[in-house]
Amino acid sequence: MISTNTFRKIKPIIFLAIIAPSFLWSFQLINGSLGVNPIEKLMDNLGEMGLRLIIATLLISSLSEFKKLRFLIDIRRMIGLFAFFYVTCHFLTYIALDHFFDISFIIKDILKRPFITFGFLSFVFLIPLVITSPKKILKKLGYNVWKKIHYLIYPAALLSSVHFFMLVRANKIEPAIYIFIILVLLLYRFYYKVIVPRLAQ
Amino acid sequence: MKILPSEITPYKNYINRRKFIKSSIAAGVFIGASTTLKASHLAEDNPFNSQLDESDTLNTFEDITTYNNFYEFGMGKTDPSENSSNFNPKPWSISLEGLINYPQVLDLEKILNKVTIEDRVYRLRCVEAWSMVIPWQGFPLAEIIKIADPLSSAKYIQFVTVFRPEEMPGQKRRLLPWPYVEGLRMDEAMHPLTILSTGLYGHDLLNQSGAPIRLVVPWKYGFKSIKSVTTIKFVDKQPDATWSMLAPSEYGFYSNVNNNVDHPRWSQGTERRIGEFKRRKTLMFNGYEEEVSYMYEGMDLKKYY
């Protein structure tokens, strides 16, 4: 078992490991080593990383309820903020590089194409989580209100994995696995928050 | 359309040029060779290449051969160039089947003796909204159709890609229902722009580009241009085509490049030309409107997308 203190020591390493890809990809973009279609590649890399980190945040929430894994809760906020960082970079790449600030086209694209609508909504749902992430705000809101706001991570996760699912042309195994994980975690939550208390009564 | 003898690259020269390019690859000066080719193509007054305009510069051999959709070798864009080394395109034969007077299995060598290899510089527009300009070598599909001599009942042609899971790792998984199939209406198949290609940049097709022989239909989305063709079957009804079977609402049988018919996933109004930063407008029928639109007169292209 890892103590919270030792875990705190390796936190900077996790920080660097998660931020590193964004530097690598920026370098590769400038360097021209991001393949034949670099904008598409960058957008895919950023989006996939964002989605994986969203799911990691969810997993941490559930896993840290086990005593032996309680230390994980210490990095949840960091992972969650990084998820938003990568999702934002993904969205900005779409706006700035893919469509070169053609805002009227982008608005139409968001409204018209369900997979982009879902991706955009997921991004929007993440914003309140980021705003309420500082400890000060948590204290102001009170844990119960804060927690309710943070349940938004579930629709955000579902929307972004459906966004991914719809984008992939064939062999949808990877996005299907993400959706499956999210649904299992949701059921697990539901079981402990709703079913178990009722049985106890 | 008439072809002047001067516009045809003799097969002998084609072989020579191929040797030249092979040796220059070995010498590491391939970029030089490709610019020479580019210059000669732009100077040539080939009516089939005239749809290109000033801004349509050739994509590099490297771009064309390392960014491919060929799920037989995997789903990633670089998978085909990375996973296709075990594929053996020689010897090769094509089976001509169905409603024809001369059903037969033709060796590729025999076919190549009967046809004249021409240079065709075409735009290629992928349904995923990216595009390239590719200098193909090949011959009109019509030549093969003449050899087969179709019955009047033959209205469509179905094409089948080879099925070799041992050599094509993607076929070991059910990424798509194998083998890949595609189809054309007879007039589309007979159209002089429709070619069977055996090379690009004067080099035999690499495995990732659909070696040794593939279809190229420049006014349709790239997935219609089926690769590594092993069977050409003449039929009386519209044949199955892999993508339009899988997702009929997304991929129609015709799949003409059409900037007015939107795809649920990709806007078809614009495209990213590989190598360029800003998107460019997609042209109706990929810029071949003048040549091909007569075949679709009176058809509702929103319905028959």
Chai-1 contact restraints between the chains, C-beta under 6 A:
chainA,res_idxA,chainB,res_idxB,connection_type,confidence,min_distance_angstrom,max_distance_angstrom,comment,restraint_id
A,V36,B,D63,contact,1.0,0.0,6.0,A-B,restraint_1
A,V36,B,T66,contact,1.0,0.0,6.0,A-B,restraint_2
A,V36,B,Y67,contact,1.0,0.0,6.0,A-B,restraint_3
A,V36,B,I274,contact,1.0,0.0,6.0,A-B,restraint_4
A,N37,B,W130,contact,1.0,0.0,6.0,A-B,restraint_5
A,F100,B,K278,contact,1.0,0.0,6.0,A-B,restraint_6
A,A170,B,L175,contact,1.0,0.0,6.0,A-B,restraint_7
A,A170,B,L176,contact,1.0,0.0,6.0,A-B,restraint_8
A,N171,B,M75,contact,1.0,0.0,6.0,A-B,restraint_9
A,N171,B,L175,contact,1.0,0.0,6.0,A-B,restraint_10
